[in-house]
Amino acid sequence: MKMLLIVFRESMVEQVHSLLKEYEVNAYTELHNVAGKGETGATVQFFLSPGANYMILAAVSEQVACRLIDGFTRFRAEHEMRQGDNILPLHVFVLPCEQAV
């Protein structure tokens, strides 16, 4: 199994949910109002800010992880082609995952 840690701006929640649904990821944990600072800048740290981040944790099989990463890679590339030099505030990290209980 793999744990996908998906971090993205709140403004992208519908697109991310659509990708998860398209790849049949029906079980995940979602964290709202996640603050941080990275290559796309700092996020604000107050409730219901449009500049806040979301984080989704999804434990999936290796096959689903590979397909979903490909989907997010295509989504990001398409967005960046339309937007030019703007970096899409979307990051996907992969961690090993073992269910203990």
C-alpha positions in Angstrom: 0.0 0.0 0.0 0.9 3.6 -0.5 -0.2 6.7 1.4 -0.8 9.7 -0.9 -0.5 13.0 0.8 -2.1 15.6 -1.5 -1.8 19.3 -0.6 -3.6 21.9 -2.7 -5.4 25.3 -2.5 -8.9 25.4 -1.3 -9.9 26.9 -4.7 -9.1 23.5 -6.3 -11.2 21.2 -4.1 -13.7 20.4 -6.8 -11.1 19.4 -9.3 -9.2 17.3 -6.8 -12.4 15.5 -5.6 -13.2 14.9 -9.3 -9.8 13.2 -9.9 -10.2 11.1 -6.8 -13.7 10.0 -8.0 -12.4 9.3 -11.5 -9.8 7.0 -10.1 -12.3 5.4 -7.8 -10.6 6.6 -4.5 -13.6 6.6 -2.2 -11.9 6.5 1.2 -9.6 9.3 2.4 -9.1 11.7 5.2 -9.4 15.4 4.4 -7.9 18.2 6.5 -9.1 21.8 6.0 -7.4 25.1 6.6 -3.9 23.8 6.5 -1.2 26.5 6.6 2.3 26.4 5.3 4.9 28.0 3.1 6.5 26.6 -0.1 7.3 27.2 -3.7 3.9 28.7 -4.4 4.1 31.0 -1.4 2.7 31.2 2.1 -0.9 30.3 2.9 -2.9 32.5 5.2 -3.8 31.1 8.6 -7.3 32.2 9.3 -10.6 30.3 9.0 -12.3 29.9 5.6 -9.6 31.9 3.7 -9.6 31.2 -0.1 -5.8 31.1 0.2 -5.8 28.2 2.7 -4.6 24.7 1.8 -6.4 21.4 2.0 -4.7 18.2 2.6 -5.9 14.7 1.7 -4.5 11.5 3.0 -5.4 8.4 0.9 -4.2 4.9 1.6 -4.4 3.1 -1.8 -2.9 0.1 -3.6 0.4 0.6 -5.5 -1.5 0.3 -8.8 -4.1 3.0 -7.8 -1.3 5.2 -6.5 0.5 5.0 -9.9 -2.6 5.8 -11.9 -3.6 8.6 -9.6 -0.2 10.2 -9.7 -0.3 10.0 -13.5 -3.7 11.7 -13.4 -2.4 14.5 -11.1 0.7 14.9 -13.3 -1.4 15.4 -16.4 -3.8 17.8 -14.5 -0.9 19.9 -13.4 0.8 20.0 -16.8 -2.5 21.0 -18.5 -3.1 23.7 -16.0 0.5 25.1 -16.3 0.2 25.1 -20.1 -2.9 27.3 -19.8 -1.5 29.5 -17.1 2.0 30.0 -18.3 4.7 30.3 -15.7 2.3 30.1 -12.7 3.1 27.1 -10.5 -0.1 25.2 -9.7 -0.5 25.0 -5.9 -0.8 21.2 -5.9 1.6 18.7 -4.5 1.4 14.9 -4.2 3.7 13.0 -1.9 4.0 9.2 -1.7 4.7 7.4 1.6 5.0 3.7 2.3 1.9 2.6 4.2 1.1 -0.5 6.3 -2.2 -0.9 8.1 -1.5 -1.8 11.7 -5.0 -2.2 13.1 
